[in-house]
């Protein structure tokens, strides 16, 4: 009788170990799929507009005239940075500037030369590029 109980306990333990190994293998395969898809927990913000409206003229050290197309972007009244305005007319991939932002809901405020141009609320998901069109 003792041998039968021992064999049943051993079989149950072996079955439990096999289930644990199988679930671990399946879980690790799912993780590999997520990594392979390359979905980071970031999104991208791209500012589009008529560059002639958002142009600042400066001079370089050599005396040459330089045209900057920068606006000031504030995210959630916390993170601020200067962003290049991408041309609506010439939307070639190599000419675009995009900026990483965290996923989720954000309030975006854009100013040019100290004057607020746009304030909007957006939602972005992982890997998404949100285009903000300036008036």
HELIX and SHEET records of a PDB file:
HELIX    1   1 UNK A    2  UNK A   37  1                                  36    
HELIX    2   2 UNK A   93  UNK A   95  5                                   3    
SHEET    1   A 3 UNK A  86  UNK A  87  0                                        
SHEET    2   A 3 UNK A  42  UNK A  49  1                                        
SHEET    3   A 3 UNK A  99  UNK A 102 -1                                        
SHEET    1   B 3 UNK A  86  UNK A  87  0                                        
SHEET    2   B 3 UNK A  42  UNK A  49  1                                        
SHEET    3   B 3 UNK A 129  UNK A 133  1                                        
SHEET    1   C 2 UNK A  56  UNK A  59  0                                        
SHEET    2   C 2 UNK A  65  UNK A  68 -1                                        
SHEET    1   D 4 UNK A  79  UNK A  84  0                                        
SHEET    2   D 4 UNK A  70  UNK A  75 -1                                        
SHEET    3   D 4 UNK A 104  UNK A 112 -1                                        
SHEET    4   D 4 UNK A 115  UNK A 124 -1                                        
END                                                                             
